[in-house]
Amino acid sequence: MSNRHLARTIALQSLYQWDFNGRQENDLPNIVGRNLKEFAPQFDDKGFIEQLVLGVIKNQPEIDGLIAKYAPEWPLEQITIVDRNVLRIGIQELKFDPEIPEKVAINEAIELAKTFGGESSGKFVNGVLGTIYKELGDKNPAADAKQTSA
């Protein structure tokens, strides 16, 4: 398992626990610390996990708004906790992290959904994130301008 995939897995586990236990923001650092200690004590990219989790928390209102907009048949409270947090991670990376290529964000979210979600979670996450990607377009148009001018 790659470092980044492991980091996303720990972020998902932490966000799941946080969401399940009532979303107390001050609990999140403790949850992440416990999960790191238990599942990846030798992990060397803790900053990525923290950046991802804190980004989800910071942008949660906008992220949840995108989920509601692009999955209108599924009210946020009716989406399973796993799928909801996989989508939050995917949208965080897709929309707010210019370092992560869009297709990587989508593929990683699909893999998390397939591994930890239900039978149709991968398809659901793919559908929602794919629609968001098409609607939002490239998050880094400057890179495209460089490529077309080069």
C-alpha positions as CSV (number, residue, x, y, z in Angstrom):
1,M,0.0,0.0,0.0
2,S,1.4,3.4,-0.9
3,N,2.1,6.0,1.7
4,R,-0.6,8.3,0.3
5,H,-3.2,5.6,0.1
6,L,-2.4,4.6,3.7
7,A,-2.7,8.3,4.7
8,R,-6.1,8.5,3.0
9,T,-7.2,5.3,4.8
10,I,-6.2,6.7,8.2
11,A,-7.9,10.0,7.3
12,L,-11.1,8.1,6.4
13,Q,-11.0,6.1,9.7
14,S,-10.5,9.3,11.7
15,L,-13.3,11.2,9.9
16,Y,-15.6,8.2,10.3
17,Q,-15.0,8.2,14.1
18,W,-15.4,11.9,14.3
19,D,-18.6,11.9,12.3
20,F,-20.0,8.9,14.2
21,N,-19.3,10.5,17.6
22,G,-21.1,13.8,16.9
23,R,-18.4,15.8,15.0
24,Q,-16.6,17.4,18.0
25,E,-13.8,19.3,16.2
26,N,-11.5,19.3,19.3
27,D,-11.6,15.5,19.3
28,L,-10.2,15.1,15.8
29,P,-6.5,15.5,16.6
30,N,-6.8,12.8,19.3
31,I,-8.6,10.5,16.9
32,V,-6.0,11.0,14.2
33,G,-3.2,10.4,16.7
34,R,-4.8,7.2,18.0
35,N,-5.3,5.9,14.5
36,L,-1.8,6.6,13.5
37,K,-0.4,4.9,16.6
38,E,-2.7,1.9,16.1
39,F,-2.6,1.4,12.4
40,A,0.7,3.0,11.2
41,P,3.1,3.7,14.0
42,Q,6.1,4.0,11.6
43,F,4.2,6.2,9.2
44,D,6.4,9.1,7.9
45,D,3.9,11.4,6.1
46,K,1.7,12.5,9.0
47,G,1.5,16.0,7.6
48,F,-0.5,14.7,4.6
49,I,-3.1,13.1,6.9
50,E,-3.4,16.3,9.0
51,Q,-3.6,18.5,5.9
52,L,-6.3,16.3,4.5
53,V,-8.4,16.0,7.6
54,L,-8.1,19.7,8.5
55,G,-9.0,20.6,4.9
56,V,-12.2,18.5,5.1
57,I,-13.1,20.2,8.4
58,K,-12.3,23.7,7.2
59,N,-14.2,23.3,3.9
60,Q,-17.0,21.0,5.3
61,P,-19.9,23.4,4.7
62,E,-18.9,23.9,1.0
63,I,-18.1,20.2,0.6
64,D,-21.4,19.1,2.1
65,G,-23.1,21.6,-0.1
66,L,-21.5,20.0,-3.2
67,I,-22.6,16.5,-2.0
68,A,-26.2,17.8,-1.6
69,K,-26.1,19.4,-5.0
70,Y,-24.6,16.5,-6.9
71,A,-26.4,13.7,-5.0
72,P,-29.9,15.3,-4.6
73,E,-31.7,11.9,-4.3
74,W,-29.6,11.2,-1.2
75,P,-29.9,13.7,1.7
76,L,-26.6,14.0,3.5
77,E,-27.9,12.3,6.6
78,Q,-29.0,9.3,4.6
79,I,-25.7,8.7,3.0
80,T,-23.7,6.1,4.9
81,I,-21.0,7.5,7.2
82,V,-18.3,5.8,5.2
83,D,-19.6,7.1,1.8
84,R,-20.2,10.5,3.2
85,N,-16.6,10.8,4.4
86,V,-15.1,9.2,1.3
87,L,-16.9,11.9,-0.7
88,R,-15.6,14.6,1.7
89,I,-12.0,13.4,1.2
90,G,-12.5,13.1,-2.6
91,I,-14.0,16.6,-2.9
92,Q,-11.4,18.1,-0.6
93,E,-8.7,16.8,-2.9
94,L,-10.6,17.4,-6.1
95,K,-11.6,21.0,-5.4
96,F,-9.3,22.4,-2.8
97,D,-5.8,20.7,-3.1
98,P,-4.0,21.9,-6.2
99,E,-1.2,19.4,-5.6
100,I,-3.4,16.3,-6.2
101,P,-4.4,15.6,-9.8
102,E,-8.1,15.4,-10.2
103,K,-8.1,11.8,-11.5
104,V,-6.0,10.7,-8.6
105,A,-8.4,12.2,-6.2
106,I,-11.3,10.4,-7.9
107,N,-9.6,7.1,-8.2
108,E,-8.4,7.1,-4.6
109,A,-11.9,7.9,-3.4
110,I,-13.4,5.1,-5.4
111,E,-10.8,2.6,-4.0
112,L,-11.6,3.8,-0.5
113,A,-15.3,3.4,-1.2
114,K,-14.9,-0.1,-2.6
115,T,-12.7,-1.2,0.3
116,F,-14.7,0.3,3.2
117,G,-18.2,1.0,1.8
118,G,-21.0,-1.2,0.7
119,E,-21.6,-3.1,-2.5
120,S,-22.5,0.0,-4.6
121,S,-20.3,2.5,-2.8
122,G,-17.7,2.6,-5.6
123,K,-20.2,3.4,-8.3
124,F,-22.0,6.0,-6.1
125,V,-18.7,7.8,-5.3
126,N,-17.6,7.6,-8.9
127,G,-20.9,9.1,-10.1
128,V,-20.9,12.0,-7.6
129,L,-17.2,12.9,-8.0
130,G,-17.3,12.4,-11.8
131,T,-20.2,14.8,-12.1
132,I,-18.5,17.4,-9.8
133,Y,-15.3,17.1,-11.9
134,K,-17.2,17.7,-15.1
135,E,-19.1,20.6,-13.6
136,L,-16.1,22.3,-12.0
137,G,-13.5,21.6,-14.7
138,D,-9.8,21.8,-14.1
139,K,-8.9,23.3,-10.7
140,N,-5.5,24.5,-12.1
141,P,-6.2,26.3,-15.4
142,A,-2.7,27.9,-15.2
143,A,-1.2,24.5,-15.8
144,D,-3.3,24.1,-18.9
145,A,-2.2,27.5,-20.2
146,K,1.4,26.5,-19.8
147,Q,0.9,23.3,-21.7
148,T,-0.9,24.9,-24.6
149,S,1.6,27.8,-24.8
150,A,4.6,25.4,-24.7
